[in-house]
Amino acid sequence: MKSNFRMAAIATISALAATTMTQAASITVDPSATKQQIIGFGAGSVYYQSWITALGTTTQEALYDTAFTGLNLSLLRVGNWLQDESKGVSKDDIKIVTAGKKRLGSHMKIEMSSWSAPASLKPSGDINGKKDGVFYPGKSSTLKASSSDPYGKYAYREFASWWKRSYQAYEAADIAPDYISFQNEPDMFAEYEETLFTPTENDTSAGYAQALNAMRDTMNTLAKPPKILGPEPLGIGYNNFQKYAKALTDSKLDGYAYHLYHAGDGNDNSLANYMSPENFRSPMKAIASSYGSDARPIIMTEFCSMEENGKEEYMTGLAHIMQVGFTDGKLNGYIAWELFWGEGKGQLIGVCTKGWGSCTEDQINISPEYHAMRHYSKFVNPGWRVVSSTSEGNALYAVAFRSADCDSITVVAINENSSSLSLNAPSVNGYDAIYAVQSVENGSKSKDIATSVSYSLPANSITTFVYTTSNTAALSCEDSPIVDPYKPADVGDTIVLVDYASTNTVSNWSGDFTVTYGTKAIDGVSSYATVPLAGCEQGSDDCSYQHAIFEVPANVSDALSTCSELVITMHSQDDTTTYVNVGGAGSEWISYEYGRQAGSSSWTESTVVLTNEAENGSSKITFNSNGSGVYISKIIATGCGGSSAIKSIRTNFSSNMNANAKVFDLNGNLVWSGLKGQALNADGTLRLNLRQGLYLIKTKDTTAKAVKK
């Protein structure tokens, strides 16, 4: 439902008097004039995945923290690479996506595109579009012909069936996509993986519209079908998007997708468009006028400069492109091409892996465009809405967003002048400015700046302002509050404590036994911890209690106190079922969970209820048993809150003031712990000695926003 914002809430950033060196400008924001809803912000994990997983543990974890937590990533684009189904889902993809989900939970959605159909479904017999330096003819690079397909002249049903099997394989690997695009750039001849589709079928090419019909019917047979995006063409110039969109049946799509590698009117050079983002305004606006809505959103799913990454001037270029997209383009989401790339050069993050390519050491390099994305993704959450904003001043561009529950407003301002701009502090009726961050070309990036009565926007810079209010009683907002963008990394429906498909370290095991890492396939699983146990009656006269102890990783240390249960995937080392007792180390649980089952002929998921976990939380899990041992492939915590655990700013702050609490900053860093009553004033503001701004205060039962004035 659209919100009815009843307060007079027109925000105006008034101009200061111009000086000889500084121009004056203004930005006006109307939070009551709501527009499209945000799906998210993200980037692609499409190539160089093996470089990521080959990094040393310390660098790899730092990369995941930077990419996922640092950006507050809400969309991750991956590829469907199951053209050879016998190879199975890539362990690299599993590890990377799992790392993102561990940090962001359900906040991060997965978008999956396919680059090619299997070779067996193409006349060329090749997933690539080029061989021996020569492109295959168009009719060889499309789907093979069929005389019996119910959807048309080509093998649409076989193609859709392959996609369904692919989805099920990724689902079984716990990385099922939320959105799919069944063909990346169907209009482009490429030397790499590709399959061509014209808008509708003809004598030499399969049709996108017919393939979509087959995809919709086939994917709808799944219990939880993903949302289908399309048509995802190479660019939006020359009515290219519209040619595809007009040929298909709108109701078959759940959303629209396109790339930006050309804008029309001769603007076909990606770098030129990067440096002149206004080239996109007209074609984006034309698409927005006929397509897109909250029910069928528009997501830009790929674009980069196609030149050397890491250029300082690309930072404001990307921020400006996104401003065009979220204003006149009415985008609901934006996905940059490269979340990371090899050889230390990436659109957002460059990765060097020691001994790979020209790299001599493990290293991650943050590109300027990383900060452009962060100015949006870190401070705007899925479910927010674009609101009306206008800017007055040469080469000043702005876009504003409002939270679903009306308590937060974020404004992104881009100054593309060669000189600085001066403006008075934004003033929104009923709102307080509580945070500001700025990035400058050839200067500091993502730097906190003090909230003040006036601001300077340096030349070629991006500045993001965040506002909040606790007075929402008079407002009529969205029906349901949404997950806060500043949540700590340990909040999510599911938290992975360990998954041995993603790690081979068993160093966090201790106790009376030596745990080793196993790789010999056991009932289809070849990555697990081999955990010996007592093999004798525990607690008897001739067998004292003996334990294997698993230490919970530090980055998910709150899982045992914030989640409702553990799910442990186990397999007995004996020929019969082994029953295992599970509890907290040091008797930090009131009672053990007795007789959790490890199957003898298959892997079994055993549930351990955490209702008896002490409020302060255990840091270790103990296992004991009469059996000789078990194999453990995964330990996850579930019921960890997700959106239900995040309370809006209207939370009753006076409740449970003696509870243990933790305070996190906007980056998810722990800045204080103690009793809740020690942290809060009666009005819910923070009394702690912290800098002015917005924080999260978290207890075992609630997470709420709190302001330090």
N, C-alpha and C positions, 0 to 999 in steps of 0.2 A: 504494500500500500504506500502511496506517496504521503510524505509527511506534510502537515499543515503547521508551519512555523508561525505562531501567533504573536511572538514578541517582535517589536520593531528592531530589526537586526540588519541594518545596512552598515557594512564596515567600509570605512574610507581611509586610505593612506594618503594624507595630504602632502602636498609638495612643500619643501623648504625653499626659501629664496635661492635662486641660482647663484653660484659663485663663478669666478672666472675659470675654475678648473673642474667644477662639479655641476652636472646638469640636475634639474629638478624633475620629479616625476610623481605619479600617483597610481594607486591600484584601488579599485572599488570591488568589494565582495558582498554579494547578497546571499546569505545562507538559507533564505527561505525559498529561493528559486532553484529547486533541485532538478537535476537532469539524470543521466544514465547511472546505473549501479556498477560498481567496480567488481570485476572478477579477480584480477590480480596483476602482479608484475613478475617478470622472470627472465630466464635465459635458457640456452640449450646445453644439454650434456649429450652431444651427438657423436663427436669424434674425440680421439685422444683419451678415452676412458682408461685404457691400460696404463698410460703415463701416470694417471692419478693414483691408481691402486698399487703401482710400483714404488711410490714414494715411501720413505721411511715413516714410521708411525707418528713421530712428533710433527713432521711437516704435513703429513696427510691430515691429521686431526686439525692442525691450524688452518689448512685449506678448507676443510668442511665448515669450521667455525666462521671463516671469512665469507665463504660463498653462501651459506645457508643462514646462520644466525646473524651475521653482519649485514646481510641484505634484507633480512626478514622475508625471504623469498616465498612467494605464494603461487608461482607457476614454474614448473620445471619441464622443459621440452626434451623428450627422448625419442629415439628411433625404434621402429619395429624392424629388427634385424634377423627375423626368423625365416628368411628366404630359403635357408637350408634348415628344415625343422629338426633334423637329426642332431644338430649341434646344441640345441637347447638354449635357454636364456643365458646371456653372458653374465658370468659371476662379477665382472667389473660393473655392469649396470646395476646388478643387485646390491653390491656394496655401496655404490655412490647414492642410489636412491634411498637405501636403508639409512645411510648416514644423514641424509636430509630429513627423513621422517623422524629419526631419533631426536633431532634438534627442534623440529617444527611441528611434528604430529600432523593432524588433519588440516592444519593451516595451509600446508603446501600441497597443491593439486598437481597431477601429472598430465601433460599433454603429449600424446604419441603420434608421430607422423610416420608413414611408410614411404621409402624412397623408390622401392621397386617391388613388383610382384615376383614370386618365385620364377626361376629361369624356365621351369617346365610349363609355365602359363604364358610364355612369350614366344612368338615365332622365331626370334633370334636365338633362343635357347641360352640367353646371357642376361644376367641382371643389369649389366652395364650397357650404356648407350653407344660405346665406342670400342673397337677392337683393332689392334695393329694400326692405330693412328687414323682409322676411318670410322665415321659414324654409321651405324646401321640405318637403313631407310626407315622412314616413319612407320610404315606398315609392319616392320619387323620389331619395332620398339613398343608396340601396344600389346594388348591382350591377344591371345590366339583366337582364331575364329571358331565358332561352334554352330552346328546345325540343330542343336537340341536345347539350347539354353532358353529358359522361359522369359528372360528379360531382354533378349536381343540377339544380335549376330555373333557375339563374342562370349568368352567364358566368364561371364559375370558371376554366376553362381559358384563356380570353383574358386574364383578370386575372393568372394565374400566368405566362403567356408574356410579358406586359408586364414583370413583375418580373424574369424571367430576362434579358430584353434590357437592362433597367436595370442589373442587376448586371454584365453584360458591358461596358456602357459605362463604369461606374465602374472596373471592372478594367482596361480599356484606358487609362484616365486614371491608372493606378497608385495608386488610392485605393480598392481593393476592400474592402467591409466584411467583417469576420470574423463578425459576428452581424447578423441581420436580424429585424425585426418587421414583418410585411406590412401591419399596420394599427395606427396610433396611436389609442388610445382608441376601440375599435369601438362602444362603448356610448354615445357622447356626441354629441348634436346640437351643431353648432358653426357659427358664421357664416363661419369661415374654411375652409380645405381639410379635407374630411372625407368618409368613406364609412362607412355604418353596417352592422354585422353583428350579428345576434342570435346567441346561443350555437349554435343549429342553425337551419336554414332553415325558413321558414314561408311563407304565401301573400303576405306583404308585405315580407319581408326575406330577403336572402341570409344564409347561415349561416357562422359562423366555422369550425365543424368541417369543413364541406365545402370551404371555401376552403383550409384547412390541408392537406387531402388533396391537392388540386390543386397547391399550392405544393410540398409534399414531393416528389411524383412529378416535377414539372417541374424543380426545382432539383437534384434528384439526377442529372439528365442532364448537369450541368456537371462538368468534370474535377475541380474543387476547390469543391464546393458550400459556401456559408456555413452556419453554424449558425442554426437558426430558433428564435427566442424568441417567447413569447406567453403569454396572450392580450392583455396590456398594457392592461387596463381603466383607467378614470378613477380608481377608488379601490378599497379593500379592505373597506369596510363592507358590512353587509347580505348577506354571503356572495356578493358580486358576482363576485369572482375565481373562487370555487368553481363558480358557475353555468356559467361558460365552461369551466373546466378539466374539469368532469365530462362535458361534452358532446363533448369532443374525444378523439382517440386519443393517449394519452401518448407512444407510440413515434414519433409524427410530429414531436414537438417535441424540440429539443436542450436547452431550458432554459425556465424560466418568467420572466415579466416582469409587473410591475404598477406603477401609480402610487399616490400617497398623498393624493389630493385629498379623500377622505373616509375616515373610520374607523368609521362606523356608530354606533349608539346616540345619534344626534343630533349626533355630532361631524363636521359637514360643512363647517365653516369652516376654511380652510387656515391662516390666521393663528392661530386659537385652538389648532389642533393643533400648530403650530410652538411655541407657548408652553406647551403641555401635551403633550409627546411621549409620556407614558405612555398617552395615548388609543390609541396604535398597538399597544401590547404585546399585548393580547388578540387582535385580528384577525390580527396578524402571526404570533402563536404558533399560532393555529388553522390557518393556511395551512401553516406549517412542519411541523405534526404529520402532514400528509397528503401534502405535496408537497416536492420539492427533494431533491437529493443531489449528490455531486461529479460524478456522471455526467449529471445533469440539474439544473443549478444554478438558484437564484433570484436575479434581479437587479432591484433597484428602479431603474427607468429614467427617472423624471421626478418632481420635486416642488419647489415653492417656496412662499413665504408668500402669494403673490398680492397682496402689498401693496408699499409703497415699499421698495426695496432699500436696503441700507447701514445698517440699524438695528443698533446695538450688541448688543441683546438677542437678535438672531437667531443670533449666533455659537454660544452654548451650546445654543440650541434645535436647530440642525442637528447639532451634535456628539452631543447626547442622542438625537435621532432615529436617528442611525447606530448608537449604542450599543444601542438597543432592537432595531434590525434585525439587528445582527451577533451578538446574544446570543439572545433568545427567537425572533426572526424567522428565524434561521439563514440570513441573506442571504449570498450569495457575492460580490455586487458592489453598488455604489451609484453612481448617476449623478444628480447635481443637474441642475436644469432649465437654468440659464444659466451657461455658462462666461464669456460676456461679453454685454453688452447696450448699446444705444445711449443717447445723451443723458447719458452719464457715470454711468448707474445700472444696475448689473448685480448679480445674485445673488452672483457671485464677483468679477467684474471689470466695471467700467463704462468705456465707451469714448466719448470725444468726438473727432470728426473736424472739423477746422476748416472752417467754412462749411456744415456739415451740421446740420440742425435748429437748435437754439439754441446750438450750440457755436462758440466764437470762437477756439479753439486746439486742436491735437492734445494729447490728454491721456488717461491711463489712471488709473482710481481703483480701489484695492483695497478690496473690501468686507470687513466682519468675517467673513462666512461663508467667504471664501477661506481664512482661517486655520483655521477649523473643519475644512474639507476637508483642508488641508495636514497637520494633526495626525495624520491617518490615511494619506493617500496618500503623503506623503514618507517615512514610516517603516515602511510595511508593503508588501510586494511581492506581486505575483501568484504563486500557488503556496504562500504561507504558509498556516497554519491558525489558526483561532480556537482558543484553549485556555480551559479553565475559569477563571473569575474570580468572586469575590464581593466585595461591598463592605459595610462596616459604618459607618453614619453617615448622618445626615439629608441627603437630596438630594445624595448622592455616588453617581456611576455610573461603572462601569469596564468595560472590555473589553480582552482581551489576545490577542496573536497570537504565533505561533512560526514561525521560518523552517523551510523544508523540511529543511535539513541540520542543524537543531537548534542552530546556533551563535548565533542572535539571538532575542531576545524583546522585544516592544514592548508597553507598557501605556499605554492612553489613559484618563485620569481626568478626569471632569467634575464640578466643584463648582458646583451651582446654588443654594447657600445665599447669603444676604445677608451672611454673615460668613465669615471664613477658616476653613480646616481645617488641622490640624497632624498630621503623621504621620512616623514614622521612615523612614529610607531603606529602600527595597525591598531585600530580601536573598534572592537566589535561590541555592540551593546549587550551587556550581560556576560561577556567572556573576558578571560584574563589571558594575556600572552605569557606562556610559561616556558617556552623553549624556542631557540633559534639556532640554526646550523648553516654554515657557509662553506662553499668550495670556490677557489679562485684559480683561473688558468695561470700556470707557472707559479702558483703559490700554494698555500695550505689547502688541504682537502678535508671535508667533513669535520670542520672545526666548530666547536660550540662557540657562539658569540652571546654576549650578555643581552638580555632583554632590556630595552631602554626606551626613552621618549623619542629617539630618532635613530635611524640606521643609515649606514653607508653601504651601498651595493657596489663593490669594486668593478672595474672594467672586466668584461668577460667572466662573469661569476654566476653562481646559482645560490640562492638563499631560500631556505625553507623555514616558515614560521608555524608554530603549533600553538593553538589556543584551547582552553578548556573552561568549563563552567560546572558548578554543582547545582545550579538553579534550573532544573529542567521540568519542574512541576507544572509550569504553565505551557509547556510545549507538547504538541501532539506529533510523535515521531513514528519511526518504524515499529512494527508489532513486536519484534524481538531484538534485544541487544545482541551484539555479535562479539566474537572473540577480539580482545584488545590487541592492537599491533605490537604492543610493548611487553607482551607476556614473557616470563622467563622461559628458558629453553626446556625446562623439565615439565611444562604443562602440555598435556596431550592425551588423547584417548588411550593410546598405546605407547609404552616406552620399552625399547629393546635394551635389556641389560646385557645380553650377549647373544650373538648369532655366529656360530662357527663356520657358516658359509661365507662370512665376511672377515673373519680374523682367525689366525692360527695360534694366537698367544694364549697360554694357560697360566700365565704368571700370577694371576689374581686368585689362584687356588692354593690353599694351605691346609694344615691340620695333620691328621695321623697318617695320611696316605699321599703318595706322589701321583699327581694327575698328569696325563700326557695327551698330546693331540693325535687324533686318529684320522687316517685318510683311506683306509681300506673300505670299500663300499659295503654297507650293511643295509639290506632292504632298501636300496636306492639312495642312501645318504652316505656321502664320503667325506664329510667334514663334521667333526664332533670332538668332545672331550671324553677321554676314557677315565672314569672315576672309580677307583677301587673302593670297596666298602668292607665291613668287618668279616662277613662270612660266618658269624657266630652269634649266639643269642645275646643281644645288647643288654647290658646291665646285670647279666648273670654272674654267679660266683667266679666262673672261669673265663669271663669275657667282659671287661669293663667297657663303658661307653667309648666308642671311637667315632670320630667325625671327619668328614671332608668339608672344608669351609670355603665358600665362594664369597669374595669381597666385591661388593657392588661398586662399579666404576664411579669415580668422583663426579663426572659430569651428569650422572643421573642419581645422585646420592639420596635425593628425596623420594625416589620412586616407592620405597616400601611404606612410607608414611602418607603418601598422597594418593595411592592407587588402591583399588579394592581387592585385587587378587593377582597372584602369579600364575602363569601358564608355563609349565616346564615340559619340554619335549624330550622324552627318555626312551631308552631301549635297554632291556635287561641283558647282562652279560652271561646269564645262565640260560638253561634250556626251559626254565619255567619263569612265570611272572615274578618279578622282584617288587616287594613293597618297601617304600622308602619313607622315613619320617623326616619332615622338613620343618625347620624353625629358625629363629633369629639367634645369632651368635651372642654369647654372654647372657642368655636368658632374657633378652630384650623383648621377646614376645611372651605374652602371658601363658600361651600353651603352644605345643607343637601341633602340626597337622599330621596325623598318623596315617600310615598305610597308603601314601600316594603311589599310584601304580606305574610301573615301567614294564611294558609288554615284552613278551619273549619272542614273538614272531613278527612284530611290527612296531613302528614308532608310535608312542602313545602320548597325547597331551594331557598332563595331569594338572588339575587346578588346585591352588593353595590359597585359601581365603585369608585376607590380611586384616580382618576386622579386629583381631586381638593384638595387632601391632601397636606398640607404645607410641605416644604422640611424637616423641623426639626422633623416633625412627631407628631401626637397626641399620648397621652399615655392612653386615655380613649375613649370609644364609648358610645354615648348617644342614648337612645330610648325614643320617645314619641308617643302618639297615642290617638285617641278618644275612642278606644276600652278599654274594662275592663282589658285586659291582654293577654299575650302569654306564651306558653311554648317554651323554647329554648333548643335543644339537643346538638347543635354543632355550633361553629364559627370557620371557617378556612379562611386563606388568601391564594389566589392563584396567579399565575403569578409572583412568587417571584424570578425568574431568572433562577435557576438551572444552567445547563452548559452554557447557553447563557449569563448568567450574569458574568461569570468569563472570564476575558480577559487574554491573554498571556502576557509575559513580554515585548512583542513588542508594548504594548499599548502606545498611544501618551500621555506622561505624562504632556505635556504643556497645554492640553486642560482643560478649566473650573477650573482654579487655585483658583477661589474665592468660590468654592463649599465647603460646610461643609463636613468634612472627618473624618473617624475614622481609627486608625491603630491597627491591631491585631498581636499578636505574633503567633508562630507556634502552640501553643496549643489552639488558638481561644480566648485568653484573650485580652480584650480591654486595650491598654497601652497608648493611647493618642487620643484626639479629638480636632478639631479646623478647620481652613481653610486649604484646600489642599496645597495652595502655601506656607503655613508656614511649612509644613512637608517635602517638596521635594526640592532638588537642581535641576538645569536646566537639568542635565543628567538623572533625575529620581531616583537618590539615595536619601536616607533619610538624612536630616540634623538634625534630632532630637537627643537628648542626650540619646541614647539607646545603648545596647550592640551590637557588630557586629553580623550580621546575616540576615536572610530572614524574611520579614514581609508582611502582606497584608494591603493595603490602600484601604478603601472602601468609596465611595460616594453613593448618591442615585441611580446613573445610572451605575456605574462601580465598579468592584473589580479587582485590579491588584497587582502583586507582586512588592515589592520594597526592595532594599538591603541597609543595613547600613554597610558601609565599615569601 
